[in-house]
Amino acid sequence: MRLFITLLLSTLASASFAANNSLSQSTYEELNSIQEQLAAQQYSEAEEALLELEDDLIPGFGLALTYQLHGQLYLLQEKNTEAMTWYSKALSLNALAPAQESALSTTLAQLHLAAENTSAAIAELEPRLTKILQLEKDKNSSKRKGDKEKNADWIQPLSFITLASAYQLEKNYAASIPWLLQGIERTQSRGDKPKENWLQMLMAAHYQQKSYLKTAAVLDDLLRINPAKEDYWQQQAAIYQLLEKPKLALRTLELGYAGHYLKKADSILLLVQLLISENIPERAGRILQAHIKDETVELNERNWRLLAAAWQQGRERDKAVIAMREASAFMDDGSLLYRAAQMQQQAAQYQEALNDSEAALKKGLSERDKPRALMLAGSCAYELKDFAKARRYFQQALTLAAVAANARVWLDYLDTLEQYPG
């Protein structure tokens, strides 16, 4: 999971001075001057000024800001370990305003995460957020009725998400969920939209907890944000299948397909399979045939078999036979050609059935199918009044125990026809 280190490059505005009288005007001006040195990458000069200022200040708000700026100096030079030391010193004074404290603690936690120290990130951030949330609650509950002052809102959404990220890196998905929800809700309360990757994290957490209804609800949000991301359609359909709601799974993929968002072969195939299972085989066949034709779906045995199943279930016999023949080209045996021959025999298309059964026998059949194919070929030849060919197939079948008795009946019948023609 990629984490972005947020630099606290906040301007020490006059509002900060007004909010805390322990920061003198001279300290404010000195800090502002050091900030300008950092912006100009005058790091040696900035550090010298910071050390002098730290010697002059007593513990309090001004010193906390100085330590924070000292940490910023090292962070700008990509010296994260040193930056963390100074940020920790700033926080240890407990002199920062709640909004500043949560922001700085979040940056420190992110630095811990960058160092792959998730437990330290959690230990740093969770107690502070818990404390500041209580301060917000106390302040807001103490407001008088009709007071137009805004509710306290000191914690940025990213702080909640950072803590949730740490828990997810530890695979503690249950613990991550409340923090994710608070980050998302706070973003929405400010009139903004939550980031897509935050919702992805929430979706993953619910899924890991097997909370599939909640997973589906988050996927609804993700589809509204980014319908062009095909994975979301697939994931939503898969979740509905886990919930044993195939109709909702099918509806999801139908919507994605109608919106031209389904491009991958596995998405198309899943849609086709759901259509077949929900007794809409004709549509399944049309969709699959179109994508086999445009080569979105691979030309292989499995997909031709699926197309044949769709046409067969939809009673589109001729189309099913064509699909079986196509699929057979990828196979080492003639089993699908034999099935095609069976379908054509049932439809009294004896010549086509004979052709396919002969092709199936030539390609090779299992011990189970070969006797039946010989009998099928013989009976079709009989219907076509090609008695000599029929006799040849029945004689071959006579050597196979599974159909020998039936083959003998046919041969006796053909003998009778020869003795009493017409």
C-alpha positions as CSV (number, residue, x, y, z in Angstrom):
1,M,0.0,0.0,0.0
2,R,1.5,3.3,-1.1
3,L,1.7,5.9,1.6
4,F,2.3,9.6,0.9
5,I,4.3,11.5,3.4
6,T,2.5,14.8,4.0
7,L,4.9,17.7,4.9
8,L,3.6,20.2,7.4
9,L,4.5,23.3,5.4
10,S,1.8,25.3,7.1
11,T,2.4,29.1,7.3
12,L,2.6,30.4,10.8
13,A,-0.2,32.8,10.2
14,S,-1.2,35.6,12.5
15,A,-4.3,33.6,13.4
16,S,-2.0,31.1,15.2
17,F,-0.4,33.9,17.2
18,A,-3.8,35.2,18.2
19,A,-5.0,31.8,19.2
20,N,-2.1,31.3,21.6
21,N,-0.6,34.2,23.4
22,S,2.4,32.2,24.6
23,L,3.9,32.7,21.1
24,S,5.5,36.1,21.2
25,Q,5.7,38.4,18.2
26,S,9.5,38.1,18.0
27,T,9.2,34.3,18.1
28,Y,6.6,34.3,15.4
29,E,8.9,36.5,13.2
30,E,11.9,34.4,13.8
31,L,10.0,31.2,12.9
32,N,8.7,32.9,9.8
33,S,12.2,33.8,8.8
34,I,13.4,30.3,9.3
35,Q,10.5,29.0,7.2
36,E,11.7,31.3,4.4
37,Q,15.2,29.9,4.7
38,L,13.8,26.4,4.3
39,A,11.9,27.4,1.3
40,A,15.2,28.8,-0.2
41,Q,17.0,25.5,0.8
42,Q,19.3,27.4,3.1
43,Y,19.5,24.5,5.5
44,S,22.7,25.3,7.4
45,E,21.5,28.8,8.2
46,A,18.0,27.5,9.2
47,E,19.5,24.9,11.5
48,E,21.8,27.5,13.2
49,A,18.8,29.8,13.7
50,L,16.7,26.9,15.1
51,L,19.3,25.9,17.6
52,E,19.7,29.5,18.9
53,L,15.9,29.9,19.2
54,E,15.5,26.6,21.0
55,D,18.1,27.7,23.6
56,D,16.1,30.9,24.2
57,L,12.6,29.4,24.6
58,I,11.0,27.7,27.6
59,P,8.8,24.6,27.1
60,G,5.5,25.7,25.6
61,F,3.8,26.5,22.3
62,G,6.7,28.4,20.8
63,L,9.2,25.7,21.5
64,A,6.9,23.0,20.1
65,L,6.6,24.9,16.9
66,T,10.4,25.3,16.8
67,Y,10.9,21.6,17.2
68,Q,8.3,21.0,14.5
69,L,10.2,23.2,12.2
70,H,13.4,21.5,13.1
71,G,11.8,18.2,12.0
72,Q,10.7,19.8,8.8
73,L,14.3,20.8,8.1
74,Y,15.4,17.2,8.2
75,L,12.4,15.9,6.3
76,L,13.2,18.3,3.5
77,Q,16.6,16.7,3.4
78,E,15.1,13.2,3.4
79,K,16.6,12.5,6.8
80,N,13.5,10.8,8.1
81,T,14.9,9.4,11.3
82,E,16.2,12.8,12.5
83,A,12.8,14.4,11.5
84,M,10.9,11.8,13.6
85,T,13.1,12.6,16.6
86,W,12.2,16.3,16.4
87,Y,8.5,15.7,15.7
88,S,8.3,13.5,18.7
89,K,10.0,16.2,20.9
90,A,7.4,18.7,19.6
91,L,4.5,16.4,20.5
92,S,5.9,15.5,23.9
93,L,5.5,19.1,25.1
94,N,1.7,18.8,24.7
95,A,1.5,22.4,23.8
96,L,0.1,22.3,20.2
97,A,-3.4,23.1,19.4
98,P,-5.5,20.0,18.7
99,A,-5.5,20.5,14.9
100,Q,-1.8,20.9,14.9
101,E,-1.2,18.0,17.2
102,S,-3.3,15.6,15.0
103,A,-1.6,16.8,11.8
104,L,1.9,16.4,13.2
105,S,1.1,13.1,14.8
106,T,-0.2,11.9,11.4
107,T,3.0,12.9,9.7
108,L,5.0,11.1,12.4
109,A,2.9,8.0,11.9
110,Q,3.4,8.1,8.2
111,L,7.1,8.2,8.7
112,H,6.8,5.1,10.9
113,L,4.9,3.4,8.1
114,A,7.5,4.4,5.6
115,A,10.0,2.7,7.8
116,E,7.7,-0.4,7.9
117,N,7.1,0.0,11.6
118,T,3.3,-0.3,11.7
119,S,3.1,-0.9,15.5
120,A,4.9,2.3,16.2
121,A,2.6,4.2,13.8
122,I,-0.5,2.8,15.6
123,A,1.0,3.5,19.0
124,E,1.7,7.1,18.0
125,L,-1.5,8.0,16.3
126,E,-4.4,6.1,17.9
127,P,-4.2,7.6,21.4
128,R,-3.9,11.1,20.0
129,L,-6.9,10.7,17.7
130,T,-8.9,9.2,20.5
131,K,-8.0,12.1,22.8
132,I,-8.8,14.8,20.2
133,L,-12.0,13.2,19.2
134,Q,-13.1,13.4,22.8
135,L,-12.1,17.1,22.9
136,E,-14.2,17.7,19.8
137,K,-17.1,16.0,21.4
138,D,-16.8,17.9,24.7
139,K,-16.5,21.2,22.9
140,N,-19.4,20.6,20.6
141,S,-21.7,19.3,23.4
142,S,-20.9,22.4,25.5
143,K,-22.1,24.8,22.8
144,R,-25.2,26.7,23.8
145,K,-28.4,26.2,21.8
146,G,-28.5,28.6,18.8
147,D,-24.8,29.2,19.0
148,K,-23.6,29.8,15.4
149,E,-20.1,28.8,16.0
150,K,-19.0,25.9,13.9
151,N,-18.5,22.5,15.4
152,A,-15.0,21.6,16.4
153,D,-13.4,19.7,13.4
154,W,-9.7,19.4,14.2
155,I,-8.8,16.1,12.7
156,Q,-8.2,15.9,9.0
157,P,-9.7,12.8,7.2
158,L,-6.2,11.7,6.2
159,S,-5.4,11.1,9.9
160,F,-8.1,8.5,10.2
161,I,-7.1,6.9,6.9
162,T,-3.4,6.7,8.0
163,L,-4.3,4.8,11.1
164,A,-6.6,2.5,9.2
165,S,-3.7,1.9,6.7
166,A,-1.5,0.8,9.6
167,Y,-4.0,-1.7,10.8
168,Q,-4.5,-3.1,7.3
169,L,-0.8,-3.5,6.9
170,E,-1.0,-5.7,10.0
171,K,-3.9,-7.5,8.4
172,N,-6.1,-6.3,11.3
173,Y,-9.0,-5.5,9.0
174,A,-11.6,-5.3,11.8
175,A,-9.7,-2.6,13.6
176,S,-9.3,-0.6,10.4
177,I,-13.0,-0.3,9.6
178,P,-14.0,2.2,12.3
179,W,-11.2,4.6,11.3
180,L,-11.9,4.2,7.6
181,L,-15.6,5.1,8.3
182,Q,-14.6,8.1,10.3
183,G,-12.3,9.4,7.6
184,I,-14.9,8.9,4.9
185,E,-17.7,10.4,6.9
186,R,-15.6,13.4,7.9
187,T,-14.7,14.0,4.2
188,Q,-18.4,13.8,3.2
189,S,-19.4,16.2,6.1
190,R,-17.1,18.8,4.6
191,G,-18.9,18.5,1.2
192,D,-16.0,16.5,-0.4
193,K,-15.9,13.1,-2.0
194,P,-13.8,10.3,-0.4
195,K,-10.8,9.2,-2.4
196,E,-11.3,6.0,-4.4
197,N,-8.5,4.2,-2.7
198,W,-10.1,4.8,0.7
199,L,-13.3,3.1,-0.5
200,Q,-11.1,0.3,-1.9
201,M,-9.6,-0.2,1.6
202,L,-13.0,-0.3,3.2
203,M,-14.3,-2.7,0.6
204,A,-11.3,-5.0,1.2
205,A,-11.8,-4.8,5.0
206,H,-15.5,-5.8,4.8
207,Y,-14.6,-8.6,2.4
208,Q,-11.9,-9.9,4.8
209,Q,-14.5,-9.9,7.6
210,K,-16.9,-11.8,5.3
211,S,-19.4,-8.9,5.6
212,Y,-20.5,-9.4,2.0
213,L,-23.6,-7.1,2.1
214,K,-21.4,-4.2,3.3
215,T,-18.8,-5.2,0.7
216,A,-21.5,-4.9,-2.0
217,A,-22.6,-1.5,-0.7
218,V,-19.1,-0.1,-0.9
219,L,-18.7,-1.5,-4.4
220,D,-21.9,0.4,-5.4
221,D,-20.1,3.6,-4.3
222,L,-17.0,2.6,-6.2
223,L,-19.0,1.9,-9.4
224,R,-20.6,5.4,-9.1
225,I,-17.1,6.9,-8.8
226,N,-15.4,4.9,-11.5
227,P,-17.7,2.8,-13.6
228,A,-14.9,2.3,-16.2
229,K,-12.9,0.1,-13.8
230,E,-13.9,-3.3,-14.9
231,D,-12.7,-5.1,-11.8
232,Y,-15.5,-3.4,-9.8
233,W,-18.2,-5.0,-12.0
234,Q,-16.5,-8.4,-11.7
235,Q,-16.1,-8.0,-7.9
236,Q,-19.7,-6.9,-7.4
237,A,-20.9,-9.9,-9.4
238,A,-18.7,-12.3,-7.4
239,I,-20.0,-10.9,-4.1
240,Y,-23.6,-11.4,-5.2
241,Q,-22.7,-15.0,-6.1
242,L,-21.2,-15.5,-2.6
243,L,-24.5,-14.1,-1.2
244,E,-26.3,-16.7,-3.5
245,K,-28.0,-13.9,-5.4
246,P,-27.4,-14.9,-9.0
247,K,-30.0,-12.6,-10.4
248,L,-28.2,-9.6,-8.8
249,A,-24.9,-10.8,-10.1
250,L,-26.4,-11.1,-13.6
251,R,-28.0,-7.6,-13.3
252,T,-24.6,-6.2,-12.4
253,L,-22.8,-7.6,-15.4
254,E,-25.7,-6.8,-17.7
255,L,-25.5,-3.1,-16.6
256,G,-21.7,-3.2,-17.1
257,Y,-22.1,-4.8,-20.5
258,A,-24.8,-2.3,-21.6
259,G,-22.4,0.5,-20.6
260,H,-19.6,-0.9,-22.6
261,Y,-17.5,-1.3,-19.5
262,L,-16.9,-5.1,-19.8
263,K,-13.9,-5.6,-22.1
264,K,-12.1,-8.6,-20.7
265,A,-12.7,-12.2,-21.8
266,D,-13.4,-13.4,-18.2
267,S,-16.0,-10.7,-17.7
268,I,-17.8,-11.8,-20.9
269,L,-17.6,-15.5,-20.1
270,L,-19.0,-14.9,-16.6
271,L,-21.9,-12.9,-18.1
272,V,-22.6,-15.8,-20.5
273,Q,-22.4,-18.4,-17.8
274,L,-24.9,-16.4,-15.6
275,L,-27.2,-15.9,-18.6
276,I,-27.2,-19.7,-19.2
277,S,-27.8,-20.5,-15.5
278,E,-30.6,-18.0,-15.4
279,N,-32.3,-19.6,-18.4
280,I,-31.5,-16.8,-20.9
281,P,-29.4,-19.0,-23.3
282,E,-30.3,-17.2,-26.5
283,R,-28.8,-14.0,-25.3
284,A,-25.8,-15.9,-23.9
285,G,-25.3,-17.4,-27.3
286,R,-25.5,-14.2,-29.2
287,I,-23.1,-12.4,-26.8
288,L,-20.5,-15.2,-26.8
289,Q,-20.7,-15.7,-30.6
290,A,-20.1,-12.0,-31.2
291,H,-17.1,-12.0,-29.0
292,I,-15.6,-15.2,-30.4
293,K,-16.0,-13.6,-33.8
294,D,-14.3,-10.3,-32.8
295,E,-11.6,-12.4,-30.9
296,T,-12.3,-10.7,-27.5
297,V,-12.9,-14.3,-26.3
298,E,-10.3,-16.9,-27.2
299,L,-11.0,-19.5,-29.9
300,N,-10.6,-22.6,-27.8
301,E,-12.5,-25.8,-26.9
302,R,-13.9,-24.6,-23.6
303,N,-15.5,-21.5,-25.1
304,W,-16.9,-23.3,-28.1
305,R,-18.4,-25.9,-25.7
306,L,-19.9,-23.0,-23.8
307,L,-21.4,-21.6,-27.0
308,A,-22.7,-25.0,-27.9
309,A,-24.3,-25.4,-24.5
310,A,-26.0,-22.0,-24.9
311,W,-27.4,-22.8,-28.3
312,Q,-28.5,-26.3,-27.2
313,Q,-30.3,-25.0,-24.1
314,G,-31.9,-22.4,-26.3
315,R,-33.0,-25.1,-28.7
316,E,-30.9,-23.5,-31.5
317,R,-29.8,-27.0,-32.8
318,D,-28.1,-25.9,-36.0
319,K,-26.1,-23.3,-34.2
320,A,-25.2,-25.7,-31.5
321,V,-24.0,-28.2,-34.0
322,I,-21.8,-25.6,-35.7
323,A,-20.3,-24.7,-32.3
324,M,-19.6,-28.3,-31.5
325,R,-17.8,-28.8,-34.8
326,E,-15.7,-25.7,-34.2
327,A,-14.9,-26.9,-30.7
328,S,-13.9,-30.3,-32.0
329,A,-11.1,-28.8,-34.1
330,F,-9.3,-28.1,-30.8
331,M,-9.8,-31.6,-29.4
332,D,-7.8,-34.8,-29.7
333,D,-10.9,-37.0,-30.0
334,G,-14.3,-36.9,-31.7
335,S,-16.6,-36.7,-28.7
336,L,-18.1,-33.4,-29.7
337,L,-18.6,-34.5,-33.3
338,Y,-20.5,-37.5,-31.9
339,R,-22.7,-35.3,-29.8
340,A,-23.4,-33.2,-33.0
341,A,-24.3,-36.4,-34.8
342,Q,-26.7,-37.3,-32.1
343,M,-28.5,-34.0,-32.3
344,Q,-28.8,-34.2,-36.0
345,Q,-30.1,-37.8,-35.9
346,Q,-32.8,-36.6,-33.4
347,A,-33.8,-34.0,-36.0
348,A,-33.9,-36.6,-38.8
349,Q,-31.0,-34.9,-40.5
350,Y,-29.5,-38.3,-41.4
351,Q,-26.8,-37.3,-43.9
352,E,-25.3,-34.6,-41.6
353,A,-25.5,-37.1,-38.7
354,L,-23.8,-39.8,-40.7
355,N,-21.0,-37.3,-41.8
356,D,-20.4,-36.2,-38.2
357,S,-20.4,-39.7,-36.8
358,E,-18.0,-40.9,-39.4
359,A,-15.7,-37.9,-38.7
360,A,-16.0,-38.7,-34.9
361,L,-15.0,-42.3,-35.5
362,K,-12.1,-41.3,-37.6
363,K,-10.8,-38.8,-35.0
364,G,-11.2,-41.4,-32.2
365,L,-13.7,-42.0,-29.5
366,S,-13.7,-43.5,-26.0
367,E,-14.6,-47.1,-25.3
368,R,-18.0,-45.8,-24.2
369,D,-18.8,-43.7,-27.2
370,K,-17.3,-45.7,-30.0
371,P,-20.0,-48.5,-30.0
372,R,-22.8,-46.0,-29.9
373,A,-21.3,-44.0,-32.7
374,L,-21.0,-47.1,-34.9
375,M,-24.7,-47.9,-34.2
376,L,-25.7,-44.3,-35.0
377,A,-23.7,-44.3,-38.2
378,G,-25.3,-47.6,-39.2
379,S,-28.9,-46.5,-38.5
380,C,-28.4,-43.2,-40.4
381,A,-27.0,-45.1,-43.4
382,Y,-30.1,-47.3,-43.2
383,E,-32.4,-44.3,-43.2
384,L,-30.5,-43.0,-46.3
385,K,-31.1,-46.5,-47.9
386,D,-27.3,-47.1,-48.1
387,F,-27.7,-50.7,-46.8
388,A,-24.1,-51.7,-47.7
389,K,-22.7,-48.9,-45.6
390,A,-25.1,-49.7,-42.8
391,R,-24.1,-53.3,-42.8
392,R,-20.4,-52.4,-42.5
393,Y,-21.0,-50.3,-39.4
394,F,-23.2,-52.9,-37.8
395,Q,-20.6,-55.6,-38.4
396,Q,-18.0,-53.4,-36.7
397,A,-20.4,-52.9,-33.8
398,L,-21.0,-56.7,-33.6
399,T,-17.4,-57.0,-32.2
400,L,-18.2,-54.7,-29.3
401,A,-20.0,-56.3,-26.3
402,A,-21.9,-53.2,-25.3
403,V,-23.9,-53.1,-28.5
404,A,-23.3,-56.6,-30.0
405,A,-26.9,-57.8,-29.4
406,N,-28.4,-54.7,-31.0
407,A,-26.1,-54.9,-33.9
408,R,-27.1,-58.5,-34.5
409,V,-30.8,-57.5,-34.6
410,W,-30.0,-54.9,-37.3
411,L,-27.9,-57.3,-39.4
412,D,-30.6,-59.9,-39.3
413,Y,-33.1,-57.3,-40.4
414,L,-30.9,-56.2,-43.3
415,D,-30.6,-59.9,-44.3
416,T,-34.4,-60.1,-44.3
417,L,-34.6,-57.1,-46.5
418,E,-32.2,-58.7,-49.0
419,Q,-34.1,-61.9,-49.1
420,Y,-37.5,-60.1,-49.5
421,P,-36.7,-56.8,-51.3
422,G,-39.6,-54.3,-51.7
